[in-house]
């Protein structure tokens, strides 16, 4: 299995939402991640903060899949992607050194 990383930033559309509206979609995203994990996919997801612990740096998701196409087919089912609330990028990650998640 190979490792993939999805990075994302909220779109202007998402930034016009109230924090409560954004949280509704984030909750759906978390449920989606938990369901992926429950189905056996190795996945970790979170958001980025600055040195003052202020969010706004976007999100990061790491998952294992057999191929880029498989990873992408999982990612496109993320509720925040379906709703068009993030600009995202998927890349394969080739670990060179260190311990892997999970």
Backbone torsions as a table, in degrees:
resi	resn	phi	psi	omega
1	UNK	NA	146.1	-178.4
2	UNK	-109.2	159.0	-179.9
3	UNK	-100.4	141.6	178.9
4	UNK	-133.6	147.6	178.9
5	UNK	-125.0	128.7	173.8
6	UNK	-108.1	125.1	172.1
7	UNK	-108.6	152.6	-176.9
8	UNK	-155.1	152.9	172.8
9	UNK	-134.4	143.0	176.2
10	UNK	-60.9	144.5	174.5
11	UNK	-78.8	169.2	175.2
12	UNK	-60.1	-36.7	177.8
13	UNK	-57.8	-47.0	-179.2
14	UNK	-66.2	-35.4	-178.5
15	UNK	-70.0	-19.0	176.6
16	UNK	-81.4	-13.1	178.3
17	UNK	-71.0	155.6	171.6
18	UNK	-71.4	159.0	176.1
19	UNK	-55.5	-35.0	179.3
20	UNK	-66.6	-40.5	177.7
21	UNK	-64.5	-44.4	177.7
22	UNK	-62.0	-40.3	-178.5
23	UNK	-62.5	-34.1	178.2
24	UNK	-60.2	-44.6	178.6
25	UNK	-70.4	-37.2	178.3
26	UNK	-63.5	-38.9	177.0
27	UNK	-62.4	-41.0	176.6
28	UNK	-63.5	-39.7	177.9
29	UNK	-61.7	-45.2	-179.4
30	UNK	-62.4	-42.1	176.7
31	UNK	-61.0	-42.5	178.1
32	UNK	-60.3	-44.7	179.1
33	UNK	-62.6	-45.3	179.5
34	UNK	-61.4	-38.9	177.8
35	UNK	-66.6	-39.0	174.9
36	UNK	-59.0	-47.5	-179.4
37	UNK	-60.9	-43.9	-179.9
38	UNK	-63.8	-26.4	179.3
39	UNK	-84.6	-0.1	176.2
40	UNK	105.2	-1.4	178.7
41	UNK	-78.8	129.7	173.3
42	UNK	-77.4	117.3	-174.2
43	UNK	-149.4	142.0	172.2
44	UNK	-136.5	140.5	-176.3
45	UNK	-140.5	146.9	176.8
46	UNK	-170.9	-175.3	-179.9
47	UNK	-124.4	161.7	-174.9
48	UNK	-102.5	141.7	178.7
49	UNK	-127.6	160.7	178.8
50	UNK	-89.9	-173.6	-175.8
51	UNK	-65.1	-16.3	177.5
52	UNK	-97.7	9.7	179.7
53	UNK	67.3	27.2	178.0
54	UNK	-94.4	123.6	177.2
55	UNK	-67.5	166.4	177.4
56	UNK	137.4	-3.6	179.4
57	UNK	-85.7	0.1	178.9
58	UNK	99.6	-168.2	-178.4
59	UNK	-121.9	161.1	-179.4
60	UNK	-139.6	131.8	177.5
61	UNK	-131.9	131.5	178.3
62	UNK	-118.7	131.3	178.7
63	UNK	-145.5	160.4	175.8
64	UNK	-104.4	138.9	176.6
65	UNK	-153.6	163.5	-178.6
66	UNK	-74.8	-25.8	-176.6
67	UNK	-155.7	167.1	176.2
68	UNK	-59.6	-44.5	-178.6
69	UNK	-61.1	-39.1	178.0
70	UNK	-65.4	-45.0	178.8
71	UNK	-59.9	-45.8	-179.7
72	UNK	-63.9	-38.4	-179.8
73	UNK	-66.6	-28.3	173.9
74	UNK	-74.0	-47.7	-174.8
75	UNK	-60.2	-40.8	-175.1
76	UNK	-67.5	-8.0	176.2
77	UNK	-93.5	3.8	177.0
78	UNK	-66.2	126.4	-177.4
79	UNK	-55.5	-33.5	-179.7
80	UNK	-75.2	-23.5	173.8
81	UNK	-77.5	-44.6	178.6
82	UNK	-56.6	-39.5	-179.2
83	UNK	-78.6	-5.5	179.4
84	UNK	71.5	31.3	-174.9
85	UNK	-95.7	-6.0	179.2
86	UNK	-136.5	148.1	164.4
87	UNK	-93.5	129.7	-172.5
88	UNK	-134.7	162.0	179.2
89	UNK	-142.8	135.4	177.9
90	UNK	-114.6	131.8	177.9
91	UNK	-137.9	148.3	171.5
92	UNK	-79.3	142.8	179.0
93	UNK	-112.8	126.2	177.8
94	UNK	-104.2	100.0	179.3
95	UNK	-65.5	136.5	179.3
96	UNK	-109.8	-39.2	-177.7
97	UNK	-153.8	146.6	174.3
98	UNK	113.5	175.8	-179.9
99	UNK	-90.1	142.5	179.8
100	UNK	-90.2	159.4	177.9
101	UNK	-68.8	161.3	178.8
102	UNK	59.5	NA	NA
